Amino acid sequence: MFSDFAFKIFQESIDTYHIKDDVYQEFSNPYPKDKVEHLLYRKNWIDTVQWHYEDIIRDPQINPVAALDLKRKIDASNQDRTDLVEYIDGYFLNKYQSVQVKEGATINTESPAWAIDRLSILALKIYHMQEEVNRSDAPQEHIDKCSAKLAVLLEQKKDLSTAIDQLLADIESGDKYMKVYKQMKMYNDDELNPVLRGQKG
């Protein structure tokens, strides 16, 4: 199933990141550029680094200049994340381009890649919640609460994985079809963001 295939790559990315556990470490993709594995690994690496950016920026003692720099990094990371989702959807569009769409076929509320995006984030939640469960310095009450949350996350993984695989099967059979709407982010565009537009010239 594609969801299991993707989740294993996400886990590999997360585990590799945490060897150094440093947002500034060099990124190296172990998969060839022409493979979907390359996109999935890169996608999760972006999510993993951003997860830790979000931790750092919440430090109440953070230097304001450093916080601003980090906010810029988070903005760039969000754009990279969106780009990767669109590349992954491009893979699915190409894969299913010859499918004969059945009469009465329906469209899903989200594309396959945006569902896979949620699975990538879920992999991070599971990893870090498992870390909390395994903490030897935490009180039992904390461990019990985190164990309960981990159980919910694992159930969510099962449900989301089933939904992703069913969506892909429906697209492959022609019972559903997919469209990709490019993300029209306005705040990054100096023609659409009035603050940026006012600074031109």
C-alpha positions, 0 to 999 in steps of 0.5 A: 500500500502506498501509505505504508511505503510513504510512512517508512520513508518518512520514518527514515527521514525523521530518524536520520534528522535526529542523529544530529538533531540540528536544524542547520545540518546539511541535507542529503537525499538518498533517493534518485531525483526521478523517483517518488521516494526522493519527493517523499523524503524531501517533503518529510525533511522539510516538515521535520526541520520546520517542526524544530523551527517551531519549537525554537521560536517559542522560546520566551528568551529568544533574541528578537532579531533571531526570532525574525530570522527564524520567522523568515525561515519558517515562511520559506519552509512553508513555501518549500512544503507547498511546492513539494506537495504539488510535485507529489501531486504531479507524480500522481497526475502523471501516473493516472493520466491514462485512466478512463474516468467513469461517468458519475466519478467524484472529486475528493475534498483534497488531493492525494498529496495533501493527504500524504502531507498530513501523514508526514506531519502525523509521523512526526507527532508519533515520533515525538510523542513516543519520545515523551512516553520513553522519557526516564525523567518524566513523572508517571502521570506525564507518561500515562497522558502521553501514552494515551495520546500516542494510542490516538495518534496510532489510530489516526495513522491507521484511519488516514492510511486507509483513506489515502489508499482507498482514494488512490484505488478509487482514482486508479479505477476511475471512480474518483478523479483528481485536480491540482489547484496551484497554491495561490499564496498572496502574502509572498507575492509583491504584486498581491501583498499590499505591504510588499507592493507599497515598497516597490520602486 
